[in-house]
């Protein structure tokens, strides 16, 4: 379990990194011994300033990324194959926002699609169950 996500400043006050600024992404990582490794902060002003150009992919953690498309924000977790709008979990196919993350990190698109959609799975579903009848006159 991670320790309380706080950081200390020079005035001996603590700042809750989850409530730094509305829209700002802040996260931290600890090692196996729960010791601090690094802190990631991306200011909301930077995200909003470039969001009109193209979808922006921001790394939140090792497997977790935020995609900003215009004024809409989505969180994609590649390792869990989850997406904040739940489309990936429901359709079992990555949508355009998850594809941006998969493509950006040179991951295999096909390994993130459910095997349900592969031809091999379709053929094996009916293997042994369907027996052609042939000519009825015989």
N, C-alpha and C positions, 0 to 999 in steps of 0.2 A: 504494500500500500504506500502511495506517495505521501510524503509529509505535507503539512499545510502549505499551499502555494503562496508563500510570501517572500518578499525580498526586502532587505534593509537598505535605507539610504543613510546619508551622513548625519541626519538629524535624529538618529536612533528611533525613527518611526518605521512602522512596517506598512507595506503597500500590497494589497491583494491584487495579484496579477490578473485574476479573472474579471476584475472590475476597473481596469485601468482607464479605458475610454470606450464609449459606445462604438461598436464596429471594429475596434482594434483587435487584432489577433495576438494573443499572448499565450505561450505554453512553455513548459520546461521539461527537461528529461533528467532522470536519475539513473544511476547504475544499479547493479544487483544488490549492493549494500545500502541502497537508498541515499547515496551521496550525490550531490548536485553535479550534473555534467554540463548542461548549457541551457540558455534561455533564448527563446525565439520571440521577437516582437515585430509585427508589421502594422504600422499606423494606418488608421482608417483613411486619413487624408491621402496617403499614397495609393491605396486601393481604389478609392473613389475617383481620384484624379486621372487614372488610366483605364478605368472600366469601360469607357465609351469606345475605346479603340478596338478591342477584341476581347474574347474571354481571357481572363487572367487566372493563372493557376498559382496559388500560394501554398507552400509547404507548411503544414501545421506541425506534423510529427513525421516519423520515418515512413509510415504507411498512410497517414491522414493528410488530405489536401483540401483546400478551399478553392472552388471555382467561382469566379465572379463574372457574370454575363449581364452587362448593363447594370441594372440596379438589383438584380436577383443574385443571391448567394447560395451556394450548395456546398456541402461537405461530402467528400468521397473518401472512403476508407478502403484501400485496395486489398489489403490482406484479408479483411472480413467480407469483401465483395458487397459492401453496403454503401448506400447513397442517401443523403438526407431526405430526398423526396420519395424514397422507397421504390423507385421505378426498377432499379437493378434487381432488387429482391423479388419483385412481383413478376417481371417479364423474363428474368434470368438472362437478359442480354444487356450489356452496357449501353447506356444512351450516349448522346453527343458529349455531355459534360464529363462522364466517366471516360469516354474515349480520349478526350483531351489529356487527362492525367495519364492514362495508359500509354498514349503516344509520346508524351513529353519525357517519360522515363524509360522509353524503349522496351516496354513490357509487351508480352504477346497478347494480342487481342483475343485470339482463339482460346487461350487458357483461361480467359475470364468470361467466356460464354458457356452456358450449361451444355453438357454433353447431350442433353435432350434434343438439341437442334442439329446434331451431326447426322449425316447420312447413315453412318455405321450403326447408330442407335436405332434409327427408324427401321433399317433392314433387320436388325436382330430382334426387334419387338415382335415382328410377325414370322420370324424364322421358326419353322416347325409347326406353326399353327394353321397356315394357309396351304391347302392342297388343291391344286387346279383339278377341275373335274374332267376336262377333256371333251371329246365329242359325245353328245348325248345319244347318238344312234348306235354306238358300240356297246 
